[in-house]
């Protein structure tokens, strides 16, 4: 039995891959089957990116609290509506 280690998640690579998937889907040159495969891939990549961002946010929060600087400015929701 082999114990293959999974590669660490690379946010930038996943985001670039997601952008390529979106471009392919927006081109309209795909079959329905390929469009569905790309949609599934896009959903998976989106979830992975969101999880990575949440984990990074939690790490930042912990570091701030450890340093006794428990303050974070709330993001303006109008500026963060790209998602």
PAZAPA-4460 file (N, C-alpha, C; in steps of 0.05 Angstrom, whole numbers, plus 32768, in hexadecimal, padded with zeros to 4 digits):
% residues 83
    n_x    n_y    n_z   ca_x   ca_y   ca_z    c_x    c_y    c_z   seq   type   mol
   8011   7FE8   8000   8000   8000   8000   8012   8019   8000     1      X     A
   800D   802B   7FED   801E   8043   7FEB   8010   8059   7FFB     2      X     A
   8021   806B   8005   8017   8082   8014   801E   809B   8005     3      X     A
   8010   80A0   7FEF   8015   80B7   7FDF   800C   80D0   7FED     4      X     A
   801E   80E3   7FEF   8017   80FD   7FFB   800B   810F   7FE6     5      X     A
   7FF6   811D   7FEE   7FEA   812F   7FDB   7FFA   8149   7FDA     6      X     A
   7FFA   8156   7FC3   8008   816F   7FC0   7FFA   8185   7FD1     7      X     A
   8009   8198   7FDB   7FFC   81AE   7FE9   7FEC   81BE   7FD5     8      X     A
   7FD6   81CA   7FDF   7FC4   81D9   7FCE   7FD2   81F3   7FC5     9      X     A
   7FD1   81F9   7FAC   7FDD   8211   7FA1   7FC6   8223   7F97    10      X     A
   7FC0   8238   7FA7   7FAA   8249   7FA2   7FAC   8257   7F87    11      X     A
   7FC3   8262   7F81   7FC7   8271   7F68   7FC3   825E   7F50    12      X     A
   7FCE   8246   7F51   7FCB   8233   7F3B   7FAD   822C   7F38    13      X     A
   7F9F   8227   7F4E   7F83   8220   7F4C   7F73   8237   7F40    14      X     A
   7F79   824F   7F49   7F6B   8267   7F3E   7F70   826A   7F21    15      X     A
   7F88   8267   7F18   7F8F   8268   7EFB   7F7F   8253   7EEB    16      X     A
   7F7E   823B   7EF6   7F70   8225   7EE9   7F52   822B   7EE8    17      X     A
   7F48   8237   7EFD   7F2B   823F   7EFD   7F26   8254   7EE8    18      X     A
   7F38   8267   7EE5   7F34   827B   7ED1   7F34   826F   7EB5    19      X     A
   7F45   825B   7EB0   7F46   824E   7E96   7F2C   823F   7E91    20      X     A
   7F21   8232   7EA5   7F08   8223   7EA3   7EF2   8237   7E9B    21      X     A
   7EF1   824D   7EA9   7EDC   8261   7EA3   7EDF   826B   7E86    22      X     A
   7EF7   8271   7E7D   7EFC   827A   7E62   7EF2   8266   7E4E    23      X     A
   7EF8   824C   7E53   7EEF   8237   7E41   7ED1   8236   7E40    24      X     A
   7EC4   8238   7E57   7EA7   8236   7E57   7E9A   824F   7E4A    25      X     A
   7EA6   8266   7E4E   7E9B   827E   7E42   7E9E   827F   7E24    26      X     A
   7EB1   8270   7E19   7EB5   826F   7DFC   7E9E   8263   7DEE    27      X     A
   7E90   8251   7DFB   7E78   8244   7DEF   7E7F   8230   7DDA    28      X     A
   7E98   8228   7DD8   7EA1   8215   7DC3   7EA3   81F9   7DCD    29      X     A
   7E96   81F3   7DE4   7E99   81D8   7DEF   7E7F   81C9   7DEC    30      X     A
   7E82   81AE   7DEC   7E6A   819D   7DEC   7E5D   819F   7E08    31      X     A
   7E45   8196   7E09   7E36   8196   7E23   7E46   8185   7E37    32      X     A
   7E50   816F   7E2F   7E5F   815D   7E41   7E77   816B   7E4C    33      X     A
   7E87   8178   7E3B   7E9F   8186   7E44   7E97   819E   7E56    34      X     A
   7E82   81AC   7E4F   7E79   81C2   7E5F   7E72   81B9   7E7B    35      X     A
   7E64   81A2   7E7D   7E5D   8197   7E98   7E76   818F   7EA7    36      X     A
   7E89   8183   7E9A   7EA2   817B   7EA7   7EB1   8194   7EB1    37      X     A
   7EB2   81A9   7EA1   7EBF   81C1   7EA9   7EB0   81CF   7EC0    38      X     A
   7E96   81CE   7EBF   7E86   81D9   7ED5   7E8C   81CB   7EEF    39      X     A
   7E8D   81B1   7EEF   7E94   81A2   7F07   7EB0   81A9   7F11    40      X     A
   7EC2   81AA   7EFE   7EDE   81B2   7F05   7EDF   81CE   7F11    41      X     A
   7ED0   81E0   7F05   7ECF   81FC   7F10   7EC4   81FD   7F2C    42      X     A
   7EAF   81EE   7F31   7EA3   81ED   7F4C   7EB7   81E2   7F60    43      X     A
   7EC5   81CD   7F58   7ED9   81C1   7F6A   7EEF   81D5   7F70    44      X     A
   7EF9   81E2   7F5B   7F0F   81F6   7F5F   7F05   820D   7F70    45      X     A
   7EED   8216   7F6C   7EE2   822C   7F7C   7EE1   8225   7F99    46      X     A
   7ED7   820D   7F9F   7ED5   8204   7FBB   7EF0   8202   7FC8    47      X     A
   7F04   81F7   7FB9   7F1F   81F5   7FC3   7F2B   8210   7FC9    48      X     A
   7F27   8223   7FB7   7F31   823E   7FBB   7F24   824B   7FD3    49      X     A
   7F0A   8248   7FD6   7EFC   8254   7FEC   7F06   8248   8006    50      X     A
   7F0A   822E   8007   7F14   8221   801F   7F30   822B   8026    51      X     A
   7F41   822F   8012   7F5C   8239   8017   7F5B   8256   8022    52      X     A
   7F4A   8266   8017   7F47   8282   8020   7F3D   8282   803D    53      X     A
   7F2A   8271   8043   7F1F   8270   805F   7F35   8267   8072    54      X     A
   7F45   8253   806B   7F5B   824A   807C   7F6F   8260   8080    55      X     A
   7F76   826F   806B   7F89   8285   806D   7F7E   829B   807F    56      X     A
   7F65   82A1   807D   7F58   82B5   808E   7F59   82AD   80AB    57      X     A
   7F54   8293   80B0   7F55   8289   80CC   7F72   828B   80D7    58      X     A
   7F85   8285   80C7   7FA1   8287   80D0   7FA9   82A4   80D6    59      X     A
   7FA0   82B6   80C5   7FA5   82D3   80CA   7F98   82DB   80E4    60      X     A
   7F7F   82D3   80E9   7F71   82DA   8101   7F80   82D0   811A    61      X     A
   7F89   82B7   8118   7F98   82AB   812F   7FB1   82BB   8134    62      X     A
   7FC0   82C1   811F   7FD9   82D0   8123   7FD4   82EC   812F    63      X     A
   7FBF   82F9   8126   7FB8   8313   8131   7FB1   8311   814E    64      X     A
   7FA1   82FD   8155   7F99   82FA   8171   7FB1   82F2   8183    65      X     A
   7FC3   82E2   8178   7FDB   82DB   8187   7FED   82F3   818E    66      X     A
   7FEC   8306   817C   7FFD   831E   8180   7FEF   8333   8190    67      X     A
   7FD7   832D   819A   7FC8   8340   81AA   7FBD   8357   819A    68      X     A
   7FBA   8353   8181   7FAF   8368   8170   7F95   835E   8164    69      X     A
   7F82   835B   8175   7F68   8350   816C   7F57   8364   815F    70      X     A
   7F60   836E   8148   7F50   8381   8139   7F53   837B   811B    71      X     A
   7F3D   837B   810E   7F3D   8377   80F1   7F28   838B   80E6    72      X     A
   7F30   8398   80D1   7F1C   83A9   80C4   7F0A   8398   80B3    73      X     A
   7EF0   839D   80B5   7EDD   838E   80A5   7EE0   8397   8088    74      X     A
   7EDE   8384   8076   7EDF   838B   805A   7EC5   8399   8052    75      X     A
   7EC7   83AD   8041   7EAF   83B9   8037   7EA2   83A6   8023    76      X     A
   7E8A   839E   8029   7E7D   8389   8019   7E78   8392   7FFC    77      X     A
   7E76   83AC   7FF8   7E72   83B5   7FDC   7E8B   83B0   7FCB    78      X     A
   7EA2   83B0   7FD7   7EBB   83AC   7FC9   7EC1   838E   7FC5    79      X     A
   7EB3   837D   7FD3   7EB9   8360   7FD3   7EA3   8350   7FC6    80      X     A
   7E96   835B   7FB2   7E7F   834D   7FA5   7E88   833F   7F8B    81      X     A
   7EA1   833A   7F87   7EAA   832D   7F6F   7EA5   830F   7F70    82      X     A
   7E9E   8304   7F87   7E9B   82E7   7F89   7E7E   82E1   7F88    83      X     A
***
